[in-house]
Amino acid sequence: MLYALVLGLVLAVFTYFGVQIVAGIFIEEQYLSDESRSEREIKYLRELQDYVDGGGLSSEDTDILAEWVRDNRYLYVMIYKDDQLVLDSDSALERPDVLPGADELPENPDSSVAGEAEDRADSGITVTFPTREDLIEYAKERDSFPIEMSDGIHLLVSMVDYTEYFYYDIFNIVSLVSAAVVLIIIIMLYFTGITRRITRLAKDVNVVASGDMDHSIGMRKGESDEISKLMENVENMRLSMLENIAKERAAIDANTDLITSMSHDIRTPLTVLLGYIDIMKMNAPEGAMQEYLRATESTALRLKEMSDDMFNYFLVFSDKYMETELGVYEAATLFEQIISEKVLLLRECGCEVVINEADGMRTDYRSITVVTDAHKLMRIAENIFSNIMKYADKSYPVYIYSRVEGRSLTVEIVNKILQNSEMVESNGIGIRTCIKLSELSNIKFSAGRRGEDFAVILSFDIGDGNE
């Protein structure tokens, strides 16, 4: 910013003096040439003669002549009658009601009136305005021209044209404005560049924030200001995040491989153990030994289920399972394929299942489509109905409700919790797995107790074109 200000000030100074020099050359060589000055004097004399003729002025009407003199502020006029000064620009401007005689005009004006001519140009800013002595001297040196009055008397007029000072003032203003414009342009160019770089940085950050971590922050060579440092810091932050993500992915893959190996290693001896238990049950006598074997078998099965759940949990939360294939499915067909199979299993286990508006599921919902991932929805259903078979009180029905709410199709599953049941999934692995699968499947999932009941709610987005 300091460099831009210095450059702007230097160019503004050069612009100011450049305009001054060009204007000075033009005025000196063109406007102040003898030919131009003579033409202007002749023009002013004709205007004065026309003013006298038009008003029918006599040699005594000097007060009216003074009005013409006052209107021409950049002329110094001296009017003589019989070699006596009857009117000049000073008397016309300062005392229009008093007409001085020749004896009233001092031969050697003192310094108190030396700047009176400069005061006439009260709107000017020129610092080299001619003094009264200069104007009188110039007027005396110029030739006198006769002006014929209405009474036949001729008045001699001597005048000095200093209208160039008006143009000096104009060019002074033009110089200042030009210098200011140059300075403003330099500053605007600087801030435009700053704004463009900030906008580019914001776009790059938005791209990274949208998930494209491989998008680099655009830095350019030769830039070493605060914004370039900010870009460098943001780029370093992006690289650091990429490094951390890579480490996290490596750790997740390592954990997944470990859990997979452990799950396999656990299930292999469990399978053997369950086989031995079956053999022992067939050969053991009835009584206490059979009870111990059934308890051992139940514990081994629970351990196997926990191993499977742990494996599924790490599989769902690993990057390998994050890909989602959303599709548009007919609601009735999808739910019949998924729920009907699970309902049959529940009924085989002795559970009564009540589906509200079961017939309506096949008719009213036939034209409704939902957006989801069918494969992951199947996994969610397996978790839900598996828990129902383990923890539901089979003496009470399992209710399945379905309803349309706005742009959502909601399915609710409610069961009675078995009293004094041992909750194997006290850590809630199955629920967390369902929540993660629902997020990946465009499903809103919620589950929890309602007194002695347990309810699971699934909400699906209805496809476009459905009501």
N, C-alpha and C positions, 0 to 999 in steps of 0.2 A: 504494500500500500504506500509506503514511504517513497519507493522508487517511482511509482505511478504519479504521486503528487509532485515530486521534483521534476519529472519529465513533463507533466502537464504545465507546471509553472514556467519552465524554460521555454516550451513551445508557445505558451501564451505571451511571454515577454517578446519573443521573436516576432510573433504575429502582430502585437501592438506596434512595435517600432517599424515592422515591414509596411503596415498600412500607413503609418505616419510618413515614412520616406516616400512611398508611392504617391500619397496625396500631396506632399510638399513639392515633389517634382512636377506633378500635374499642374498645381496652382502656379508655381513659379514660371514654368515654361509656357503654359497655355493661357491661364486666366489672367496673369499679370503682364502679359506681353503688351507692348506699346499700342499695337493695333487693337487688341481687345479692350484695353483701358480707354482708348479714344472713342471706340464705338459705344461703350457704356456711358461715357460723359455726354456724347452727342445725344444719346437716347434720353438721358435724364434732363438735358437742356430742352429737348423737344417736349418732354412731359411737363416741364415747368412752364414753357411757353403756352402749351395747350391749356394748362391749369389757369394761367393768367387770362387767356383769351376766353375761355369758357366762363370764367367768373366776372369778366369785364373789370379786372382789378386795375386800379390806378397806382401811381407811385406812392400814394399815402396809405395804401392798404397792406402795410407790412405785417399787421397782425394776422391777416388772412394768409399771407405768404408763409408766416410762421407755421401754420397748420400743415402745409405741404412739407416743410422742412422736418417737422416732427414725425410725419409719416415715413420719411426716408431716414431711418435711424443709422444706416451704415454709409451715409454721406455727410461730409463736413462742408457746409455751405457758408460762403461770405458774400453778402450783397452790398454793393456800393451805390451811392447816389451823389453825384458831384464830388467824387473822391472821398466821400465820407461813408464810413461803415454804418449802415442802418439796420442790418440784421445779420446774425450769424447763428450757427447751430447751438452754441452755448446759451445764448439769450432766448432762443426759441424753446429750448427744452427746460431751462431753469426758471425763467421768468417770462412766460408767454404774454403777460399783460403789460410788461414794461419794455419798451423798445429802446435799446441803448443807442447813444450817439457815439461818434468816433472817439470823443474824449473819455467815454466810460470804459473803453476796451484797453486794458493795460498793455503796454508795449512789451514788457518782460513779465509774463505771468509767473506768480510765485508758485511754490510747491503745493500750496493748499488747494489750488485748482488744477494742478497738473494732471490729476487722475480723473477729472470730471468726464472726459471723453470715454474713459473705460467704464464709468458708471452707466453710460447710456446702453451698453450691451449687458444689461443685468442678467440676461439669460445665457450669456456666453461663458465659456470656461477657459478661453485662451489666456495664457499668462504673458504674452508679448503684445498686448493691445497697445496701439499708439497713444501717446500722451497728447494733451491739448497743444503744447508747444509744437510737437511734430506736425499735427494737423494744420495749424496756422501757417507754419513754415511751408508745408507742401502746397497749401492753397495760394499762398503769395507767389510761389514759384510757378504755379500753373497759369496759363493764359486766362484772361477774363473774357466773358462772352456777354454781348448785350441782350437784354430782354426788353422788348417793347411793351410798355404799359398802355392802358386805354386812354390816358391823357397825353400820349405822344412822347413821354419822357422815357429814355432808355436807362435801365439799371444794369450795372455791370455785375456779373455773377462769376465767382471763382469757387470751384468745388473740388473736393478730394473724394474719390471713391475708394472706400476700404471694405467693400463687401466680401473681400477674400477672407476676412476674419470670421465671417459667418460660416463659410465653408470649412475654415480651420476648426471651428467648433463642431460642425457636423462630422468631420472626419475624426475628431477626437472621440466623439461618442461611438462612431463606427469602429474605431480601433479598440476601445474598451469592450464593446459588445463582441467583436471578433475574438479578442483574447479570452473573454469569458466563455464563449462557445467552444473554443479549442480546449480550454481547461475542462469544461463539462464533458466534451466528447472523450477525452483521455480517461477521465474518471469513470464515465459510463462504460467504455470499452473494458476497463479493468474489472469493474463489478459485473459486467456481462460475462466475462471469462470466469470469474469466481462463481457466479450463479450457475453457469453451464457445468462446471466441474462438480458443484454440489449436487446438481440434478443428476449428473451421471453416477455419482456415488450413491444417491438415493435409489436410483433404478437398479444398480448392482446389488445393493443391500436387499431390495424387495425381491429380486430374483433368488438370492440366497435364502431369504426368509420363507419363500414359497416352497422350498424343499430342494432346490438345485444347489447342493453344496459344492459341486464341481465348478460352478461359475466363479471365475476369478474377478477380483476387484480391479477395475481398469486404472492402473497407474502409468504415467508417462515419464520418460527420461527427461532429466533437466529440471523437474519440478521439486523444489525443496522448501516449500512454505508450510504453513500450519495444515492446510487442507491435504497436501501430499502426505504429511505425517499421519493425519487422521486416516487416510486411505490405507497407508501401510499398516497401521494398527488394526484396522478392520480386516485386512487381508491376513495378518498374523492370527487374528482371532478365528477366522474361517479355517485356516490351516490347522490351528490347534483343535478346533471342534472336529475336523475330519480325522485327526489323529486319535482323539478320544473316542469317536464313533467306531473307528477301526479296532481300537483296543476293546471296546465294549462288545463289538460283534465277535471278536476272537474269543473273548471270555464266555459269551453266550454259546458259541459253537462248542467250546471246550466243555462247558457244563452240560450241554445237550448230549454230547458224545459220552460224557461220564455217566449221566443218568441212563442213557440208552444201554450202555454196557452193564451198569448195575442192575437195571431192570431185567435184562436178559440173564444175568448171572443169578439173580434172585429167583426168577421164574423157573429156571431149569431145576434147581434142587427142590423147589416147591412142588413141581410136577412129579418128581420122583417120590417126594414125601407123601403126596396125595395118593400115589399108586400103592405105596406100602401100607397106608392107612386102609385103603379098600381091601387089600389082601388080608390085613389083620382083622378087619370087621367080618370078613367071610369066615374066618377060622376061630375067632374069639367067641367064648360062650356068652350067652345072654346074662345081663346083670351089670355090675359096676364097670366091668371092662368095656362093654359096648358104650356106656355113657361117656367114659373117658375118651374113647376113640372118636365118638361123635363131636365132643368138645374140641378135641385136637383137630379134627377135620374142619370144623367151623372156624377155628382160629387160623388155620392154614389158608382157607378160602378168603377170609378177611384180609390176611396179609397179601394174598395175590391181588385182590381188588385194590388195595392201597398202592401196591406196586404199579398196577395198570393206570390208576388215577394219576400217580406221580409222573409216570411216563407221558401220559396225555397232556398233563399240565405243562411240562417243559416243552413238549412238542408244539402246543398252541402258542406259547410265548416266545418261541424261537423265530428267527428271521425266515427260516425255511417254510414256515406256515403262514406268513403274513400276506401272501398274494391272495387276492379276492377276485372271484369271477361272478360279478353280479349279473343277474338275468331277470327277465320279466316272465312270471309264471302265472298260470291260472290258479287262483286261490283254492278252489274246491278240489281240483285234481291233485295239487301239491299236498294239501292237508290230508286227503284221503290216503295217499300213498304213504305218508309219514305216520299219521296218527292211527290209522286203521290197523296197521301192523302192530303198533305198540299197545293198542287197546286189546287186541287178541291175546297178547302175552299177559296183560294184566288179568284178563278174564280167566285165562288158564291157571293163573296163580291164585284164583279165588277172589279177585277184586271185582266189585260191581262198578261199572263205568256208565255215567249218565252224560250224554251229549245233548245240550239244549239245541233245539231246532235242528235236529240231525238231518231231517229231510230238507230243511231250508238251506243247509250247507250245500246241498247238491243242486238247488234250484236258484235261490236268490243270489248266491255267491258265484254262480257259474260264470257270469260275465265280468267278475272282478279279477283284476290281475295285481300281483304284488311284485316288488323289486327286492330281490334277496339273493343269497348264495345257497343253493339247494343242498350242496354237499355239507356245508357247515351247519345248516339248519338241521340236517339229519344227526349230526354229532350233538347238537344241543338237545334234541329230542331224546337221544339215547341217554344222556346224562340225567335229564329230568325224570324219565320213566324208570330208569334204573334206581334212582333214589326213592321213587314212589314204591317200587316193589320191596325195597329194603326197610323203609321207615314208615310207610302208610299203615293205618289201622284197617285191616281188611274187612272188619265188620261194618265199616261205613263206606258209602259210595265215593268214587272219585269223579268230580264234576269237571266238565270241559265246556267253557262258555266261549262264544264268538260273537262279535258285534262290530258294526261299522261306526266310527266316530270321526266325522269330518273327512279328511284325506288319509285316515289310518284304519287298518283292520286289526282289531285287538283280539287275541286269543288268551284266555285265562284258565289255568288248571289249578284246582283246589282239592286237597286231600286232608283227611283227619290224621294227626300225628299219633303214632303208636305210643301209648303210655309206657314209661320205664324202658324205652328202647335205648340201646347203647349207640351213641352217635359216633360212628367210625370216623366220619369226616368232620371232626370237631374243628379242624383248621380251615374248613370251607373251601377246599381245593375245587370241588365240583362246581360250586356257585361262581367262583372266580373264573374258572374255565369257561362257563356259559357266558359270563359277562364279556370276556375277551372275544369269544366267537361271535357274539351278537354285534359287537362293535365292528367286526370285520364283515358282517353279513347285512349291514344296514337295518338292524333290528334294535328296537328299544326294549331292554330287558330289565325286569325288576323281580325280586323274590324276597319273601320274608314271612314271619309268623303273623297270624291273625287269631290271637287267643290260642285255641287248641288246634287250629287249622294252619296249613302251610300253603301259600299261594304263589304261583309263578305267572307273570304277565308278559306276553310278547306282543309288541306293536309293529306292524308292517306298513310301509308306505305304499299307498295304492298307486298303480301305474297310471300314466297319462291317458286321458280319454274315458276314465271310469268315474262314476258318481258314487 
